C-alpha cells in the first residue's frame, strides 16, 4: 500500500466507517511492532466489524 493510499484509507475509516482515532492508533502501533495487513489488524482486535472489513477491502480494490 502506497503512503497516499494509506492516508486515503485512514480518511475513509474516519469519515465513512466512523472508526475512532483511538482504534486507528491501536492498529497502527500493532502494525509497527508486528507488520501485517492493516485492515486485518483492525478486525482481529475487534476495532471493525466483519461487514466493515468487507467495505474496507472493497474500497481498497477501487483505490
PDB file of N, CA, C and O in Angstrom:
ATOM      1  N   UNK A   1       0.857  -1.166   0.000  1.00  0.00           N
ATOM      2  CA  UNK A   1       0.000   0.000   0.000  1.00  0.00           C
ATOM      3  C   UNK A   1       0.904   1.230   0.000  1.00  0.00           C
ATOM      4  O   UNK A   1       1.812   1.345   0.824  1.00  0.00           O
ATOM      5  N   UNK A   2       0.650   2.140  -0.925  1.00  0.00           N
ATOM      6  CA  UNK A   2       1.457   3.351  -1.013  1.00  0.00           C
ATOM      7  C   UNK A   2       1.086   4.307   0.122  1.00  0.00           C
ATOM      8  O   UNK A   2      -0.003   4.209   0.688  1.00  0.00           O
ATOM      9  N   UNK A   3       1.994   5.233   0.454  1.00  0.00           N
ATOM     10  CA  UNK A   3       1.660   6.206   1.506  1.00  0.00           C
ATOM     11  C   UNK A   3       0.390   7.008   1.192  1.00  0.00           C
ATOM     12  O   UNK A   3      -0.382   7.325   2.097  1.00  0.00           O
ATOM     13  N   UNK A   4       0.175   7.334  -0.084  1.00  0.00           N
ATOM     14  CA  UNK A   4      -1.025   8.076  -0.465  1.00  0.00           C
ATOM     15  C   UNK A   4      -2.275   7.244  -0.217  1.00  0.00           C
ATOM     16  O   UNK A   4      -3.253   7.728   0.352  1.00  0.00           O
ATOM     17  N   UNK A   5      -2.234   5.987  -0.650  1.00  0.00           N
ATOM     18  CA  UNK A   5      -3.381   5.103  -0.443  1.00  0.00           C
ATOM     19  C   UNK A   5      -3.629   4.895   1.042  1.00  0.00           C
ATOM     20  O   UNK A   5      -4.776   4.868   1.486  1.00  0.00           O
ATOM     21  N   UNK A   6      -2.553   4.748   1.810  1.00  0.00           N
ATOM     22  CA  UNK A   6      -2.682   4.564   3.255  1.00  0.00           C
ATOM     23  C   UNK A   6      -3.382   5.770   3.883  1.00  0.00           C
ATOM     24  O   UNK A   6      -4.282   5.608   4.707  1.00  0.00           O
ATOM     25  N   UNK A   7      -2.970   6.966   3.497  1.00  0.00           N
ATOM     26  CA  UNK A   7      -3.604   8.180   4.019  1.00  0.00           C
ATOM     27  C   UNK A   7      -5.073   8.260   3.647  1.00  0.00           C
ATOM     28  O   UNK A   7      -5.909   8.668   4.453  1.00  0.00           O
ATOM     29  N   UNK A   8      -5.379   7.865   2.416  1.00  0.00           N
ATOM     30  CA  UNK A   8      -6.770   7.863   1.968  1.00  0.00           C
ATOM     31  C   UNK A   8      -7.580   6.803   2.715  1.00  0.00           C
ATOM     32  O   UNK A   8      -8.754   7.017   3.016  1.00  0.00           O
ATOM     33  N   UNK A   9      -6.956   5.661   3.014  1.00  0.00           N
ATOM     34  CA  UNK A   9      -7.627   4.613   3.788  1.00  0.00           C
ATOM     35  C   UNK A   9      -7.975   5.134   5.180  1.00  0.00           C
ATOM     36  O   UNK A   9      -9.087   4.926   5.665  1.00  0.00           O
ATOM     37  N   UNK A  10      -7.035   5.802   5.814  1.00  0.00           N
ATOM     38  CA  UNK A  10      -7.291   6.357   7.152  1.00  0.00           C
ATOM     39  C   UNK A  10      -8.455   7.340   7.095  1.00  0.00           C
ATOM     40  O   UNK A  10      -9.319   7.337   7.971  1.00  0.00           O
ATOM     41  N   UNK A  11      -8.477   8.170   6.072  1.00  0.00           N
ATOM     42  CA  UNK A  11      -9.569   9.121   5.899  1.00  0.00           C
ATOM     43  C   UNK A  11     -10.895   8.382   5.704  1.00  0.00           C
ATOM     44  O   UNK A  11     -11.908   8.763   6.290  1.00  0.00           O
ATOM     45  N   UNK A  12     -10.893   7.336   4.888  1.00  0.00           N
ATOM     46  CA  UNK A  12     -12.091   6.518   4.666  1.00  0.00           C
ATOM     47  C   UNK A  12     -12.573   5.908   5.980  1.00  0.00           C
ATOM     48  O   UNK A  12     -13.768   5.925   6.275  1.00  0.00           O
ATOM     49  N   UNK A  13     -11.651   5.373   6.760  1.00  0.00           N
ATOM     50  CA  UNK A  13     -12.016   4.767   8.040  1.00  0.00           C
ATOM     51  C   UNK A  13     -12.691   5.783   8.945  1.00  0.00           C
ATOM     52  O   UNK A  13     -13.699   5.482   9.584  1.00  0.00           O
ATOM     53  N   UNK A  14     -12.133   6.990   8.999  1.00  0.00           N
ATOM     54  CA  UNK A  14     -12.674   8.036   9.878  1.00  0.00           C
ATOM     55  C   UNK A  14     -14.020   8.555   9.379  1.00  0.00           C
ATOM     56  O   UNK A  14     -14.981   8.651  10.142  1.00  0.00           O
ATOM     57  N   UNK A  15     -14.077   8.888   8.094  1.00  0.00           N
ATOM     58  CA  UNK A  15     -15.245   9.592   7.569  1.00  0.00           C
ATOM     59  C   UNK A  15     -16.399   8.670   7.176  1.00  0.00           C
ATOM     60  O   UNK A  15     -17.558   8.986   7.443  1.00  0.00           O
ATOM     61  N   UNK A  16     -16.098   7.548   6.552  1.00  0.00           N
ATOM     62  CA  UNK A  16     -17.163   6.681   6.054  1.00  0.00           C
ATOM     63  C   UNK A  16     -17.584   5.607   7.060  1.00  0.00           C
ATOM     64  O   UNK A  16     -18.766   5.282   7.163  1.00  0.00           O
ATOM     65  N   UNK A  17     -16.624   5.061   7.796  1.00  0.00           N
ATOM     66  CA  UNK A  17     -16.941   3.973   8.724  1.00  0.00           C
ATOM     67  C   UNK A  17     -16.986   4.427  10.181  1.00  0.00           C
ATOM     68  O   UNK A  17     -17.309   3.638  11.068  1.00  0.00           O
ATOM     69  N   UNK A  18     -16.663   5.694  10.428  1.00  0.00           N
ATOM     70  CA  UNK A  18     -16.685   6.261  11.783  1.00  0.00           C
ATOM     71  C   UNK A  18     -15.832   5.464  12.772  1.00  0.00           C
ATOM     72  O   UNK A  18     -16.217   5.275  13.926  1.00  0.00           O
ATOM     73  N   UNK A  19     -14.674   5.000  12.309  1.00  0.00           N
ATOM     74  CA  UNK A  19     -13.740   4.303  13.194  1.00  0.00           C
ATOM     75  C   UNK A  19     -13.040   5.374  14.030  1.00  0.00           C
ATOM     76  O   UNK A  19     -12.463   6.306  13.470  1.00  0.00           O
ATOM     77  N   UNK A  20     -13.081   5.260  15.344  1.00  0.00           N
ATOM     78  CA  UNK A  20     -12.458   6.271  16.207  1.00  0.00           C
ATOM     79  C   UNK A  20     -10.941   6.348  16.008  1.00  0.00           C
ATOM     80  O   UNK A  20     -10.289   5.356  15.680  1.00  0.00           O
ATOM     81  N   UNK A  21     -10.400   7.553  16.216  1.00  0.00           N
ATOM     82  CA  UNK A  21      -8.960   7.758  16.092  1.00  0.00           C
ATOM     83  C   UNK A  21      -8.176   6.846  17.029  1.00  0.00           C
ATOM     84  O   UNK A  21      -7.095   6.376  16.677  1.00  0.00           O
ATOM     85  N   UNK A  22      -8.713   6.594  18.215  1.00  0.00           N
ATOM     86  CA  UNK A  22      -8.032   5.710  19.167  1.00  0.00           C
ATOM     87  C   UNK A  22      -7.886   4.300  18.602  1.00  0.00           C
ATOM     88  O   UNK A  22      -6.849   3.660  18.783  1.00  0.00           O
ATOM     89  N   UNK A  23      -8.904   3.825  17.930  1.00  0.00           N
ATOM     90  CA  UNK A  23      -8.866   2.487  17.336  1.00  0.00           C
ATOM     91  C   UNK A  23      -7.828   2.424  16.215  1.00  0.00           C
ATOM     92  O   UNK A  23      -7.085   1.450  16.097  1.00  0.00           O
ATOM     93  N   UNK A  24      -7.789   3.461  15.405  1.00  0.00           N
ATOM     94  CA  UNK A  24      -6.806   3.524  14.326  1.00  0.00           C
ATOM     95  C   UNK A  24      -5.397   3.546  14.907  1.00  0.00           C
ATOM     96  O   UNK A  24      -4.498   2.887  14.386  1.00  0.00           O
ATOM     97  N   UNK A  25      -5.205   4.302  15.980  1.00  0.00           N
ATOM     98  CA  UNK A  25      -3.890   4.395  16.614  1.00  0.00           C
ATOM     99  C   UNK A  25      -3.453   3.036  17.171  1.00  0.00           C
ATOM    100  O   UNK A  25      -2.282   2.673  17.061  1.00  0.00           O
ATOM    101  N   UNK A  26      -4.369   2.295  17.759  1.00  0.00           N
ATOM    102  CA  UNK A  26      -4.041   0.966  18.288  1.00  0.00           C
ATOM    103  C   UNK A  26      -3.563   0.064  17.161  1.00  0.00           C
ATOM    104  O   UNK A  26      -2.552  -0.625  17.297  1.00  0.00           O
ATOM    105  N   UNK A  27      -4.287   0.067  16.054  1.00  0.00           N
ATOM    106  CA  UNK A  27      -3.914  -0.774  14.913  1.00  0.00           C
ATOM    107  C   UNK A  27      -2.563  -0.346  14.331  1.00  0.00           C
ATOM    108  O   UNK A  27      -1.753  -1.195  13.961  1.00  0.00           O
ATOM    109  N   UNK A  28      -2.319   0.958  14.250  1.00  0.00           N
ATOM    110  CA  UNK A  28      -1.034   1.461  13.740  1.00  0.00           C
ATOM    111  C   UNK A  28       0.111   0.963  14.610  1.00  0.00           C
ATOM    112  O   UNK A  28       1.125   0.484  14.103  1.00  0.00           O
ATOM    113  N   UNK A  29      -0.059   1.078  15.926  1.00  0.00           N
ATOM    114  CA  UNK A  29       1.007   0.629  16.842  1.00  0.00           C
ATOM    115  C   UNK A  29       1.276  -0.855  16.675  1.00  0.00           C
ATOM    116  O   UNK A  29       2.431  -1.280  16.664  1.00  0.00           O
ATOM    117  N   UNK A  30       0.229  -1.639  16.547  1.00  0.00           N
ATOM    118  CA  UNK A  30       0.415  -3.078  16.384  1.00  0.00           C
ATOM    119  C   UNK A  30       1.166  -3.377  15.087  1.00  0.00           C
ATOM    120  O   UNK A  30       2.057  -4.227  15.066  1.00  0.00           O
ATOM    121  N   UNK A  31       0.812  -2.686  14.015  1.00  0.00           N
ATOM    122  CA  UNK A  31       1.466  -2.922  12.715  1.00  0.00           C
ATOM    123  C   UNK A  31       2.938  -2.516  12.748  1.00  0.00           C
ATOM    124  O   UNK A  31       3.759  -3.101  12.042  1.00  0.00           O
ATOM    125  N   UNK A  32       3.268  -1.530  13.554  1.00  0.00           N
ATOM    126  CA  UNK A  32       4.677  -1.135  13.678  1.00  0.00           C
ATOM    127  C   UNK A  32       5.480  -2.222  14.378  1.00  0.00           C
ATOM    128  O   UNK A  32       6.637  -2.454  14.029  1.00  0.00           O
ATOM    129  N   UNK A  33       4.893  -2.884  15.346  1.00  0.00           N
ATOM    130  CA  UNK A  33       5.578  -3.924  16.116  1.00  0.00           C
ATOM    131  C   UNK A  33       5.567  -5.260  15.400  1.00  0.00           C
ATOM    132  O   UNK A  33       6.544  -6.006  15.459  1.00  0.00           O
ATOM    133  N   UNK A  34       4.469  -5.569  14.722  1.00  0.00           N
ATOM    134  CA  UNK A  34       4.307  -6.859  14.055  1.00  0.00           C
ATOM    135  C   UNK A  34       3.594  -6.618  12.725  1.00  0.00           C
ATOM    136  O   UNK A  34       2.370  -6.715  12.650  1.00  0.00           O
ATOM    137  N   UNK A  35       4.357  -6.303  11.674  1.00  0.00           N
ATOM    138  CA  UNK A  35       3.737  -5.932  10.404  1.00  0.00           C
ATOM    139  C   UNK A  35       2.747  -6.978   9.895  1.00  0.00           C
ATOM    140  O   UNK A  35       2.985  -8.184   9.960  1.00  0.00           O
ATOM    141  N   UNK A  36       1.657  -6.476   9.401  1.00  0.00           N
ATOM    142  CA  UNK A  36       0.610  -7.318   8.835  1.00  0.00           C
ATOM    143  C   UNK A  36      -0.368  -6.426   8.101  1.00  0.00           C
ATOM    144  O   UNK A  36      -0.236  -5.203   8.138  1.00  0.00           O
ATOM    145  N   UNK A  37      -1.342  -7.010   7.439  1.00  0.00           N
ATOM    146  CA  UNK A  37      -2.330  -6.195   6.718  1.00  0.00           C
ATOM    147  C   UNK A  37      -3.143  -5.344   7.697  1.00  0.00           C
ATOM    148  O   UNK A  37      -3.811  -5.865   8.590  1.00  0.00           O
ATOM    149  N   UNK A  38      -3.072  -4.050   7.510  1.00  0.00           N
ATOM    150  CA  UNK A  38      -3.723  -3.104   8.419  1.00  0.00           C
ATOM    151  C   UNK A  38      -5.216  -3.404   8.612  1.00  0.00           C
ATOM    152  O   UNK A  38      -5.686  -3.411   9.750  1.00  0.00           O
ATOM    153  N   UNK A  39      -5.972  -3.650   7.539  1.00  0.00           N
ATOM    154  CA  UNK A  39      -7.401  -3.948   7.744  1.00  0.00           C
ATOM    155  C   UNK A  39      -7.628  -5.191   8.610  1.00  0.00           C
ATOM    156  O   UNK A  39      -8.556  -5.221   9.418  1.00  0.00           O
ATOM    157  N   UNK A  40      -6.793  -6.205   8.445  1.00  0.00           N
ATOM    158  CA  UNK A  40      -6.948  -7.425   9.245  1.00  0.00           C
ATOM    159  C   UNK A  40      -6.645  -7.156  10.719  1.00  0.00           C
ATOM    160  O   UNK A  40      -7.291  -7.718  11.604  1.00  0.00           O
ATOM    161  N   UNK A  41      -5.673  -6.308  10.973  1.00  0.00           N
ATOM    162  CA  UNK A  41      -5.349  -5.955  12.366  1.00  0.00           C
ATOM    163  C   UNK A  41      -6.553  -5.262  13.002  1.00  0.00           C
ATOM    164  O   UNK A  41      -6.910  -5.555  14.144  1.00  0.00           O
ATOM    165  N   UNK A  42      -7.174  -4.349  12.269  1.00  0.00           N
ATOM    166  CA  UNK A  42      -8.366  -3.678  12.794  1.00  0.00           C
ATOM    167  C   UNK A  42      -9.433  -4.697  13.179  1.00  0.00           C
ATOM    168  O   UNK A  42     -10.056  -4.589  14.235  1.00  0.00           O
ATOM    169  N   UNK A  43      -9.635  -5.678  12.319  1.00  0.00           N
ATOM    170  CA  UNK A  43     -10.664  -6.691  12.570  1.00  0.00           C
ATOM    171  C   UNK A  43     -10.267  -7.638  13.703  1.00  0.00           C
ATOM    172  O   UNK A  43     -11.090  -7.958  14.561  1.00  0.00           O
ATOM    173  N   UNK A  44      -9.014  -8.083  13.707  1.00  0.00           N
ATOM    174  CA  UNK A  44      -8.559  -9.034  14.729  1.00  0.00           C
ATOM    175  C   UNK A  44      -8.687  -8.458  16.135  1.00  0.00           C
ATOM    176  O   UNK A  44      -8.950  -9.192  17.089  1.00  0.00           O
ATOM    177  N   UNK A  45      -8.504  -7.154  16.263  1.00  0.00           N
ATOM    178  CA  UNK A  45      -8.612  -6.518  17.574  1.00  0.00           C
ATOM    179  C   UNK A  45     -10.033  -6.056  17.879  1.00  0.00           C
ATOM    180  O   UNK A  45     -10.273  -5.411  18.900  1.00  0.00           O
ATOM    181  N   UNK A  46     -10.970  -6.382  17.002  1.00  0.00           N
ATOM    182  CA  UNK A  46     -12.361  -6.017  17.248  1.00  0.00           C
ATOM    183  C   UNK A  46     -12.642  -4.546  17.055  1.00  0.00           C
ATOM    184  O   UNK A  46     -13.606  -4.018  17.610  1.00  0.00           O
ATOM    185  N   UNK A  47     -11.799  -3.870  16.263  1.00  0.00           N
ATOM    186  CA  UNK A  47     -11.954  -2.436  16.064  1.00  0.00           C
ATOM    187  C   UNK A  47     -12.882  -2.119  14.901  1.00  0.00           C
ATOM    188  O   UNK A  47     -13.388  -1.003  14.786  1.00  0.00           O
ATOM    189  N   UNK A  48     -13.103  -3.106  14.039  1.00  0.00           N
ATOM    190  CA  UNK A  48     -14.109  -3.004  12.971  1.00  0.00           C
ATOM    191  C   UNK A  48     -14.859  -4.329  12.913  1.00  0.00           C
ATOM    192  O   UNK A  48     -14.352  -5.366  13.340  1.00  0.00           O
ATOM    193  N   UNK A  49     -16.062  -4.277  12.384  1.00  0.00           N
ATOM    194  CA  UNK A  49     -16.862  -5.493  12.229  1.00  0.00           C
ATOM    195  C   UNK A  49     -16.453  -6.212  10.943  1.00  0.00           C
ATOM    196  O   UNK A  49     -15.704  -5.672  10.129  1.00  0.00           O
ATOM    197  N   UNK A  50     -16.945  -7.409  10.776  1.00  0.00           N
ATOM    198  CA  UNK A  50     -16.679  -8.162   9.549  1.00  0.00           C
ATOM    199  C   UNK A  50     -17.268  -7.430   8.342  1.00  0.00           C
ATOM    200  O   UNK A  50     -16.665  -7.406   7.269  1.00  0.00           O
ATOM    201  N   UNK A  51     -18.434  -6.840   8.521  1.00  0.00           N
ATOM    202  CA  UNK A  51     -19.054  -6.061   7.439  1.00  0.00           C
ATOM    203  C   UNK A  51     -18.181  -4.860   7.062  1.00  0.00           C
ATOM    204  O   UNK A  51     -17.992  -4.566   5.882  1.00  0.00           O
ATOM    205  N   UNK A  52     -17.655  -4.176   8.073  1.00  0.00           N
ATOM    206  CA  UNK A  52     -16.768  -3.045   7.804  1.00  0.00           C
ATOM    207  C   UNK A  52     -15.484  -3.509   7.124  1.00  0.00           C
ATOM    208  O   UNK A  52     -14.957  -2.822   6.248  1.00  0.00           O
ATOM    209  N   UNK A  53     -14.983  -4.671   7.526  1.00  0.00           N
ATOM    210  CA  UNK A  53     -13.781  -5.221   6.896  1.00  0.00           C
ATOM    211  C   UNK A  53     -14.041  -5.447   5.405  1.00  0.00           C
ATOM    212  O   UNK A  53     -13.187  -5.138   4.573  1.00  0.00           O
ATOM    213  N   UNK A  54     -15.201  -5.976   5.071  1.00  0.00           N
ATOM    214  CA  UNK A  54     -15.566  -6.161   3.661  1.00  0.00           C
ATOM    215  C   UNK A  54     -15.594  -4.816   2.933  1.00  0.00           C
ATOM    216  O   UNK A  54     -15.121  -4.703   1.802  1.00  0.00           O
ATOM    217  N   UNK A  55     -16.149  -3.809   3.587  1.00  0.00           N
ATOM    218  CA  UNK A  55     -16.210  -2.478   2.979  1.00  0.00           C
ATOM    219  C   UNK A  55     -14.806  -1.923   2.749  1.00  0.00           C
ATOM    220  O   UNK A  55     -14.542  -1.288   1.729  1.00  0.00           O
ATOM    221  N   UNK A  56     -13.912  -2.166   3.702  1.00  0.00           N
ATOM    222  CA  UNK A  56     -12.527  -1.691   3.570  1.00  0.00           C
ATOM    223  C   UNK A  56     -11.869  -2.351   2.366  1.00  0.00           C
ATOM    224  O   UNK A  56     -11.241  -1.670   1.556  1.00  0.00           O
ATOM    225  N   UNK A  57     -12.004  -3.669   2.238  1.00  0.00           N
ATOM    226  CA  UNK A  57     -11.377  -4.359   1.104  1.00  0.00           C
ATOM    227  C   UNK A  57     -12.034  -3.956  -0.211  1.00  0.00           C
ATOM    228  O   UNK A  57     -11.349  -3.852  -1.228  1.00  0.00           O
ATOM    229  N   UNK A  58     -13.334  -3.729  -0.216  1.00  0.00           N
ATOM    230  CA  UNK A  58     -13.990  -3.222  -1.429  1.00  0.00           C
ATOM    231  C   UNK A  58     -13.411  -1.858  -1.808  1.00  0.00           C
ATOM    232  O   UNK A  58     -13.142  -1.595  -2.980  1.00  0.00           O
ATOM    233  N   UNK A  59     -13.224  -1.004  -0.817  1.00  0.00           N
ATOM    234  CA  UNK A  59     -12.664   0.319  -1.066  1.00  0.00           C
ATOM    235  C   UNK A  59     -11.234   0.193  -1.602  1.00  0.00           C
ATOM    236  O   UNK A  59     -10.866   0.888  -2.549  1.00  0.00           O
ATOM    237  N   UNK A  60     -10.440  -0.677  -1.011  1.00  0.00           N
ATOM    238  CA  UNK A  60      -9.059  -0.855  -1.450  1.00  0.00           C
ATOM    239  C   UNK A  60      -8.977  -1.337  -2.904  1.00  0.00           C
ATOM    240  O   UNK A  60      -8.052  -0.972  -3.628  1.00  0.00           O
ATOM    241  N   UNK A  61      -9.933  -2.146  -3.321  1.00  0.00           N
ATOM    242  CA  UNK A  61      -9.943  -2.635  -4.708  1.00  0.00           C
ATOM    243  C   UNK A  61     -10.148  -1.493  -5.699  1.00  0.00           C
ATOM    244  O   UNK A  61      -9.641  -1.544  -6.820  1.00  0.00           O
ATOM    245  N   UNK A  62     -10.880  -0.475  -5.295  1.00  0.00           N
ATOM    246  CA  UNK A  62     -11.162   0.641  -6.207  1.00  0.00           C
ATOM    247  C   UNK A  62     -10.200   1.800  -6.037  1.00  0.00           C
ATOM    248  O   UNK A  62     -10.180   2.713  -6.863  1.00  0.00           O
ATOM    249  N   UNK A  63      -9.409   1.780  -4.988  1.00  0.00           N
ATOM    250  CA  UNK A  63      -8.483   2.901  -4.714  1.00  0.00           C
ATOM    251  C   UNK A  63      -7.272   2.855  -5.624  1.00  0.00           C
ATOM    252  O   UNK A  63      -6.397   3.716  -5.532  1.00  0.00           O
TER     253      UNK A  63
END
